Amino acid sequence: MTLDALDERIIRVLMADGRASYGAIGAKVSLSAPAVKRRVDRLRARGVVTGFTVRVEPAEIGWSTEAYVELFCNPRTAGEQIARRVQTYPEVVEAFMVTGDADALLHVFAGSMQHFERVLTEISAEPFVARTRSVLVLSPLLRRVQAPRTDEDTAG
């Protein structure tokens, strides 16, 4: 599906603030509120915009331990099998199939090192997991939740 420049700009505004009103979005993209609503409705109907959510700072709700866990799986483990199992762990906030030595990469938040260790032990015990390798995050340097800006966004 091809998006025009206005659709892309509307998406960027929504990614920066999913609670922005149609009027506020319209002011940023030079459209009326009703025109923005029609475009957002069309984007939702086409499956481009799949929903609106809230982002929570994990440390503020007590989940201060963050890690990335590489999964090395047994041969012939399907991505669907990995996805089905890892979604049962609320601590796993993202999961990816990846290139390289590992088969999958998990982004994990936990309340403490002991909590993380327990979750890692449980994930490691999954029948399709041959081994894991973890990297603990000391401090985030950059987190983006919106699409990168283009030259068009900064012009004018």
C-alpha positions as CSV (number, residue, x, y, z in Angstrom):
1,M,0.0,0.0,0.0
2,T,1.3,3.4,-0.9
3,L,0.8,6.3,1.5
4,D,0.9,9.9,0.4
5,A,2.9,12.6,2.1
6,L,-0.1,13.8,4.2
7,D,-0.8,10.3,5.5
8,E,2.9,9.9,6.4
9,R,2.9,13.2,8.3
10,I,-0.4,12.3,10.1
11,I,1.2,9.0,11.2
12,R,4.2,10.8,12.5
13,V,2.1,13.1,14.6
14,L,0.1,10.2,15.9
15,M,3.3,8.3,16.8
16,A,4.5,11.3,18.7
17,D,1.2,11.8,20.5
18,G,-1.5,9.2,20.1
19,R,-3.9,11.4,22.0
20,A,-3.6,14.4,19.7
21,S,-7.0,15.7,18.6
22,Y,-7.9,15.8,15.0
23,G,-7.7,19.6,15.2
24,A,-4.2,19.5,16.7
25,I,-3.0,17.1,14.0
26,G,-4.7,19.2,11.3
27,A,-2.8,22.3,12.6
28,K,0.5,20.4,12.1
29,V,-0.2,19.0,8.7
30,S,-2.4,21.9,7.3
31,L,-5.7,20.1,7.1
32,S,-9.1,20.6,8.7
33,A,-10.0,18.4,11.6
34,P,-12.7,16.6,9.6
35,A,-10.2,15.9,6.8
36,V,-7.8,14.5,9.3
37,K,-10.5,12.3,10.8
38,R,-11.4,10.9,7.4
39,R,-7.7,10.1,6.7
40,V,-7.2,8.5,10.1
41,D,-10.4,6.4,9.6
42,R,-9.1,5.3,6.2
43,L,-5.7,4.4,7.7
44,R,-7.4,2.4,10.4
45,A,-9.6,0.6,7.9
46,R,-6.6,-0.3,5.7
47,G,-4.7,-1.7,8.7
48,V,-2.0,1.0,8.6
49,V,-3.0,2.3,12.0
50,T,-3.8,-0.7,14.2
51,G,-4.7,1.0,17.5
52,F,-3.8,3.6,20.0
53,T,-1.9,2.8,23.2
54,V,-0.1,4.3,26.2
55,R,3.6,4.0,26.8
56,V,4.7,3.5,30.4
57,E,8.2,4.2,31.8
58,P,9.0,0.7,33.1
59,A,11.2,2.0,36.0
60,E,8.3,4.2,37.2
61,I,6.2,1.1,37.8
62,G,9.0,-0.9,39.5
63,W,10.4,-2.7,36.4
64,S,13.9,-1.3,36.6
65,T,15.9,-4.3,35.2
66,E,16.1,-4.3,31.4
67,A,17.8,-6.9,29.2
68,Y,18.0,-8.3,25.8
69,V,18.0,-12.1,25.6
70,E,19.2,-14.0,22.5
71,L,17.5,-17.3,22.0
72,F,19.4,-20.1,20.3
73,C,16.8,-22.7,19.3
74,N,16.8,-26.3,18.4
75,P,16.7,-27.0,14.6
76,R,13.4,-26.6,12.9
77,T,11.9,-24.3,15.5
78,A,9.3,-22.1,13.8
79,G,8.9,-18.5,14.6
80,E,5.2,-19.1,15.4
81,Q,6.3,-21.6,18.1
82,I,8.6,-19.0,19.7
83,A,6.0,-16.3,19.5
84,R,3.3,-18.5,21.1
85,R,5.5,-19.3,24.1
86,V,7.2,-16.0,24.7
87,Q,3.9,-14.0,24.7
88,T,3.0,-15.9,27.8
89,Y,5.7,-14.0,29.7
90,P,4.5,-10.5,30.6
91,E,8.2,-9.5,31.1
92,V,8.9,-10.0,27.4
93,V,7.8,-6.7,25.9
94,E,9.2,-7.4,22.3
95,A,10.4,-10.4,20.4
96,F,12.1,-10.6,17.1
97,M,13.3,-13.2,14.6
98,V,16.9,-12.1,13.8
99,T,19.8,-12.7,11.5
100,G,23.2,-13.9,12.9
101,D,24.0,-16.6,15.3
102,A,20.8,-16.3,17.4
103,D,17.4,-17.3,16.2
104,A,15.4,-14.7,18.2
105,L,15.9,-11.7,20.3
106,L,13.7,-10.9,23.3
107,H,13.4,-7.5,25.1
108,V,12.7,-8.2,28.7
109,F,11.8,-6.0,31.7
110,A,11.8,-7.2,35.3
111,G,11.4,-5.8,38.8
112,S,14.8,-7.0,40.0
113,M,17.8,-9.1,39.1
114,Q,16.2,-12.0,41.0
115,H,13.0,-11.5,39.0
116,F,15.0,-11.4,35.7
117,E,16.9,-14.5,36.7
118,R,13.7,-16.4,37.4
119,V,12.2,-15.4,34.0
120,L,15.5,-16.3,32.2
121,T,15.5,-19.7,33.9
122,E,11.9,-20.3,32.8
123,I,12.5,-19.2,29.2
124,S,15.7,-21.3,29.1
125,A,13.6,-24.3,30.1
126,E,11.3,-24.0,27.1
127,P,11.7,-27.2,25.0
128,F,12.8,-25.5,21.9
129,V,15.6,-23.4,23.5
130,A,19.1,-24.8,23.2
131,R,20.7,-21.9,25.0
132,T,20.4,-18.2,25.7
133,R,22.8,-15.2,25.9
134,S,21.8,-12.1,27.8
135,V,22.8,-8.5,27.8
136,L,21.7,-6.3,30.7
137,V,21.0,-2.6,30.0
138,L,22.9,-0.2,32.3
139,S,21.1,2.9,31.1
140,P,19.2,3.8,27.9
141,L,21.0,6.3,25.7
142,L,18.2,6.9,23.2
143,R,14.6,5.6,22.8
144,R,12.5,6.6,19.8
145,V,8.8,5.9,19.6
146,Q,8.2,7.8,16.4
147,A,9.3,7.5,12.8
148,P,12.4,9.4,11.9
149,R,11.8,12.9,10.6
150,T,12.4,13.5,6.9
151,D,13.7,16.7,5.3
152,E,10.1,17.5,4.3
153,D,9.1,17.5,8.0
154,T,11.8,20.0,8.9
155,A,11.4,22.3,5.9
156,G,9.6,25.6,6.3
